[in-house]
Amino acid sequence: MGDWNNAMERIAAEGKVCLLLGAPDTGKSTFALELANFCLKKIKNVAVVDADIGQSDIGPPGVIGMGFLKGKLADLGEIELEKGYFVGSNSPEGLEIACVSGTFKMVQEALKLGAQKVIVDPTGAVFGRNARILKYCKVDMLKPDSLVVLQNRREIEHLVQPVSRRQECKIFRLPVPAQVRRKGREERRELRRQSFHKYFQEAKEIELNWEQLVTSRTYFRTGRLVAEETKNKIASSLDCALLHAERIPEGLFAIIRGGFNRAGVPLLKEEGIKRLIIGREEQFLGLLVGFLDGEGDYLGCGIIQRTDFFANRSKVLVPGDVLKNAKEVAMGSLRIRKDGEEIGRVKSHQLEKIHETFAGDDGTQ
């Protein structure tokens, strides 16, 4: 642990922002804990930004959490959530922009609240093109004074190389402790389930009126609702149970129950519809959502239980008085039960698979 202690001495003495990099089970959270406790001996205000949305310690999974140390910690989970940023999934896949912007926002919030040292613990996504871009953009946006690289040999040097000559950032390459224990996929899933269960165990089912809130990160309720007569024509053309339809800049967004007849898709051209995007009723069942206030700040999470699309109402499990100041619903992609058991994820490309495009004025398809 000598290398760790030497690094912590230097990190505590210089700069404000420290970013950790490492694959899963390389001791990132352990180092974040040790560094936070070490800095607290020398610095008054120490904050941790937990950006590991799959294995969150501060706040529920799917949320980038930020909090301040009130005293010496035995576990990062002891840190109280001060501010949060809703991502809505247990993985950064397809949500890289949200992960970068959310981490940046939480670091800025910590500094605004007087943090003298901010320690950032991100996800363990380190391999593949998207992971490379994600980590590069985090370094580029956060401009950390210290970059801690935890690796067994040199397996994540590909993440360090692009920023290795930036003079403002000191790089600390540290070994992975021998005592670090690897967690299997099922164990990680169970830890998330327990975290969700703890968060929602006191939640109550509340009726949500979609007409009183705006939505974000979704097609749903971002356009102009289709008139009933037109809606009936669309349902007839597609031979489907059409629950919801609205015109959006991309075309028509429709939510259906069951299947639909693809042969009827070309008939939609008669209604001036050049593109159809289909959503399924079941994609809303158990969907994790985030509630934001009028400033776009995170208030808490909810789970959609069931939705009456005709009445524009949903039953949502919500802890405490999260909805009291809510003005916006950020739609996630993870689907869970109240006990935290994951039942699936809604990926944007699931909509694109049933995406029909007709010839436009420019002749394109």
C-alpha positions in Angstrom: 0.0 0.0 0.0 3.1 2.2 -0.1 2.3 3.4 -3.6 -1.2 4.3 -2.6 0.0 6.3 0.5 2.5 8.3 -1.6 -0.1 9.1 -4.2 -2.6 10.2 -1.6 -0.1 12.5 0.0 0.5 14.3 -3.3 -3.2 14.3 -4.3 -4.3 15.8 -1.0 -1.7 18.5 -1.3 -2.4 19.7 -4.8 -5.5 20.6 -6.9 -9.2 20.2 -6.4 -10.4 17.4 -8.7 -9.2 13.8 -8.7 -10.6 11.3 -11.3 -10.1 7.5 -10.9 -9.8 5.1 -13.8 -9.9 1.3 -13.6 -11.7 -1.8 -14.8 -14.3 -3.5 -12.6 -12.8 -5.0 -9.4 -9.5 -3.0 -9.5 -10.1 -1.2 -6.2 -11.6 2.1 -7.4 -14.1 2.5 -4.7 -11.6 1.2 -2.1 -9.1 3.9 -3.2 -11.9 6.5 -3.3 -12.7 5.6 0.3 -9.1 5.7 1.5 -8.4 8.9 -0.3 -11.5 10.6 1.0 -10.6 9.7 4.6 -7.0 10.8 4.1 -8.0 14.1 2.6 -10.4 14.8 5.4 -7.4 14.9 7.8 -5.9 17.8 5.9 -8.9 19.5 4.2 -12.2 20.7 5.6 -14.6 20.1 2.7 -14.2 16.8 0.9 -16.8 15.6 -1.7 -17.2 12.3 -3.5 -19.0 12.1 -6.9 -20.1 8.5 -7.4 -20.6 8.1 -11.1 -20.6 4.3 -11.1 -24.3 4.0 -12.0 -24.2 0.2 -12.0 -22.8 -0.1 -8.5 -23.8 3.1 -6.8 -22.8 3.8 -3.2 -24.2 7.3 -3.0 -27.9 7.3 -4.1 -29.7 4.5 -6.0 -28.3 2.8 -9.1 -28.9 4.8 -12.3 -28.1 8.1 -10.5 -24.8 9.9 -10.4 -24.6 11.0 -6.7 -22.6 13.6 -4.9 -22.1 14.1 -1.2 -19.7 15.5 1.4 -17.9 13.7 4.2 -19.2 14.5 7.6 -16.5 12.4 9.3 -14.3 9.3 8.8 -16.0 6.7 6.7 -16.1 2.9 7.0 -17.9 2.8 3.6 -18.8 5.2 0.8 -22.4 4.3 1.3 -22.4 6.3 4.5 -22.2 9.5 2.5 -25.5 11.3 2.3 -26.7 12.3 -1.1 -26.4 16.1 -1.5 -27.1 16.3 -5.2 -27.9 13.8 -7.9 -28.1 13.5 -11.7 -30.6 10.9 -13.2 -29.2 8.7 -15.9 -31.8 6.0 -15.6 -29.8 2.8 -16.4 -27.3 0.5 -14.8 -25.0 0.8 -17.7 -23.5 3.8 -19.6 -24.1 2.0 -22.9 -26.0 4.4 -25.2 -26.0 7.0 -22.5 -22.5 8.2 -22.6 -23.5 11.9 -23.1 -25.7 11.8 -20.0 -22.9 10.2 -18.0 -20.4 12.8 -19.0 -22.7 15.8 -18.5 -24.0 14.4 -15.2 -20.5 13.8 -13.8 -19.5 17.3 -14.9 -22.6 18.8 -13.3 -22.0 17.0 -10.0 -18.4 18.1 -9.8 -19.4 21.7 -10.5 -22.1 21.5 -7.8 -19.6 20.2 -5.3 -17.2 23.0 -6.0 -20.0 25.6 -5.9 -20.9 24.2 -2.4 -17.3 24.8 -1.2 -15.6 21.5 -1.8 -11.8 21.8 -1.5 -11.3 18.3 -2.9 -13.6 16.3 -5.2 -13.0 12.6 -5.8 -14.7 11.1 -8.8 -15.4 7.4 -9.0 -16.7 6.5 -12.5 -18.0 3.2 -14.0 -15.6 0.4 -14.8 -16.3 0.7 -18.6 -12.8 0.8 -20.0 -12.8 -1.4 -23.2 -14.4 -0.7 -26.6 -14.8 2.4 -28.7 -17.7 3.9 -26.6 -15.8 3.4 -23.3 -12.7 5.1 -24.8 -14.8 8.1 -25.9 -16.6 8.2 -22.5 -13.5 8.3 -20.5 -11.7 10.7 -22.8 -14.6 13.1 -22.6 -14.8 12.9 -18.8 -11.1 13.8 -18.6 -11.6 16.5 -21.2 -14.6 18.0 -19.4 -13.6 17.6 -15.8 -9.9 18.7 -16.3 -8.8 16.8 -13.2 -5.7 17.9 -11.4 -5.0 14.2 -10.6 -5.7 11.1 -12.6 -5.4 7.8 -10.7 -5.0 4.8 -12.9 -5.6 1.4 -11.2 -4.4 -1.5 -13.3 -2.7 -4.9 -13.0 -0.2 -4.4 -15.8 -0.9 -1.8 -18.5 -4.3 -2.9 -19.6 -5.9 0.6 -19.6 -3.0 2.6 -20.9 -5.1 3.2 -24.0 -7.2 5.5 -21.9 -4.2 7.4 -20.5 -2.2 7.8 -23.7 -4.4 10.6 -25.2 -4.1 12.8 -22.1 -0.6 11.8 -21.0 1.0 15.0 -22.1 -1.4 17.4 -20.5 0.6 19.4 -18.1 -2.2 20.4 -15.8 -3.0 16.7 -15.0 -0.7 14.6 -12.8 -1.1 10.9 -13.5 -0.7 8.3 -10.8 -0.4 4.7 -12.0 -1.1 2.4 -9.1 -1.2 -1.4 -8.6 -4.4 -3.3 -7.9 -4.3 -4.5 -4.3 -4.0 -8.3 -4.0 -7.0 -8.4 -1.6 -9.4 -6.9 -4.1 -12.1 -9.6 -4.7 -13.8 -10.0 -8.1 -17.6 -9.9 -8.2 -19.5 -12.0 -10.6 -22.4 -10.6 -12.8 -25.1 -12.1 -10.5 -23.5 -10.7 -7.4 -23.4 -7.2 -8.9 -27.0 -7.7 -10.0 -28.0 -8.7 -6.5 -26.2 -5.7 -5.0 -28.2 -3.4 -7.3 -31.4 -5.2 -6.3 -30.7 -4.6 -2.6 -29.9 -1.0 -3.2 -33.1 -0.4 -5.2 -35.1 -2.3 -2.6 -33.7 -0.1 0.2 -34.6 3.0 -1.8 -38.2 2.0 -2.7 -39.1 0.0 0.4 -41.1 2.9 1.9 -42.4 4.0 -1.5 -46.2 4.6 -2.0 -48.2 4.3 -5.2 -49.2 7.8 -6.4 -51.2 8.9 -9.5 -49.2 10.9 -11.9 -50.9 13.3 -14.3 -48.8 13.6 -17.5 -50.5 16.8 -18.4 -49.0 18.5 -15.4 -45.4 17.6 -16.1 -43.0 17.8 -19.0 -41.0 14.8 -20.2 -37.4 14.5 -21.3 -35.1 11.9 -22.8 -38.0 10.3 -24.7 -40.3 10.8 -27.6 -43.3 10.4 -25.3 -45.4 13.6 -24.9 -42.9 15.8 -26.7 -45.0 16.4 -29.7 -48.6 17.3 -30.7 -51.3 14.7 -29.9 -53.1 13.3 -32.9 -56.8 14.0 -33.3 -59.2 11.1 -32.4 -60.4 10.7 -36.0 -56.8 10.5 -37.3 -55.9 8.2 -34.5 -58.7 5.8 -35.5 -57.5 5.8 -39.2 -54.0 5.0 -38.1 -55.2 2.2 -35.8 -57.3 0.8 -38.7 -54.3 1.0 -41.2 -52.0 -0.8 -38.8 -54.7 -3.2 -37.5 -53.6 -2.6 -33.9 -54.6 -1.5 -30.5 -53.3 2.1 -30.6 -53.0 3.6 -27.2 -51.2 6.8 -27.9 -50.2 8.8 -31.0 -48.4 12.1 -31.4 -46.7 14.0 -34.2 -43.1 14.7 -33.5 -40.4 16.3 -35.8 -39.2 12.8 -36.6 -42.6 11.6 -37.8 -45.3 9.8 -35.8 -44.7 8.2 -32.4 -47.2 5.6 -31.5 -47.6 3.3 -28.5 -49.4 0.1 -29.2 -50.6 -3.0 -27.3 -49.6 -6.3 -29.0 -48.6 -6.4 -32.6 -49.3 -4.4 -35.8 -49.7 -5.1 -39.5 -46.7 -3.9 -41.4 -48.6 -4.1 -44.6 -50.6 -1.1 -43.5 -47.6 1.2 -42.9 -47.6 2.7 -46.4 -51.2 3.8 -45.9 -50.0 6.3 -43.4 -48.6 8.4 -46.2 -52.2 9.5 -46.8 -52.2 11.2 -43.4 -48.9 13.0 -44.2 -46.8 10.6 -42.1 -43.4 9.9 -43.5 -41.9 8.0 -40.6 -43.3 5.8 -37.9 -41.8 5.1 -34.5 -43.4 2.4 -32.5 -43.3 2.0 -28.7 -44.8 -0.9 -26.8 -47.1 -0.6 -23.8 -44.9 -3.1 -21.8 -41.9 -0.8 -22.2 -43.5 1.5 -19.6 -44.2 -1.3 -17.1 -41.6 -1.0 -14.3 -39.8 1.8 -16.1 -37.4 3.7 -13.8 -38.0 7.5 -14.1 -36.4 10.5 -12.5 -38.2 13.5 -11.1 -36.6 17.0 -11.6 -37.6 20.4 -10.2 -38.1 23.6 -12.2 -34.3 24.1 -12.4 -33.7 20.6 -13.8 -32.3 19.4 -10.5 -32.8 15.8 -9.4 -35.4 15.2 -6.7 -35.7 11.4 -6.7 -36.7 8.3 -8.6 -40.0 6.5 -9.3 -41.2 3.2 -10.9 -44.1 3.3 -13.4 -46.5 0.6 -12.3 -49.2 0.9 -15.0 -50.4 3.6 -17.4 -53.8 4.6 -18.7 -52.8 6.3 -22.0 -56.3 7.4 -22.7 -56.6 9.3 -19.4 -53.0 10.5 -19.5 -52.4 9.0 -16.0 -49.9 6.6 -14.5 -49.6 4.9 -11.2 -46.0 5.4 -10.0 -44.1 4.1 -6.9 -42.5 7.1 -5.3 -40.6 7.4 -2.0 -41.5 10.4 0.3 -42.6 13.6 -1.2 -40.5 13.4 -4.3 -43.4 14.6 -6.5 -44.1 17.7 -4.4 -41.8 20.1 -6.4 -41.6 18.0 -9.5 -41.9 19.8 -12.9 -40.2 17.3 -15.2 -40.0 13.5 -15.7 -36.8 12.2 -17.1 -37.5 8.8 -18.6 -34.9 6.1 -17.9 -34.3 2.8 -19.8 -34.0 0.3 -16.9 -37.2 -1.6 -15.9 -37.4 -3.0 -12.4 -39.8 -4.3 -9.8 -40.4 -2.7 -6.4 -38.1 -5.2 -4.8 -35.3 -4.0 -7.1 -35.3 -7.1 -9.4 -34.4 -6.0 -12.9 -36.8 -7.1 -15.6 -35.2 -5.5 -18.7 -33.9 -2.4 -20.4 -35.5 -0.3 -23.1 -32.9 0.6 -25.6 -33.4 3.3 -28.2 -32.6 0.9 -31.0 -35.5 -1.3 -30.0 -37.7 1.5 -31.3 -35.5 1.9 -34.4 -35.9 -1.8 -35.3 -39.5 -1.2 -36.1 -38.8 2.2 -37.7 -40.3 2.6 -41.1 -39.1 5.4 -43.4 -40.9 6.4 -46.6 -39.5 8.3 -49.6 -39.2 12.0 -48.8 -39.3 15.0 -51.1 -35.6 14.5 -51.7 -36.0 10.9 -52.8 -34.2 9.5 -49.8 -35.3 6.4 -47.9 
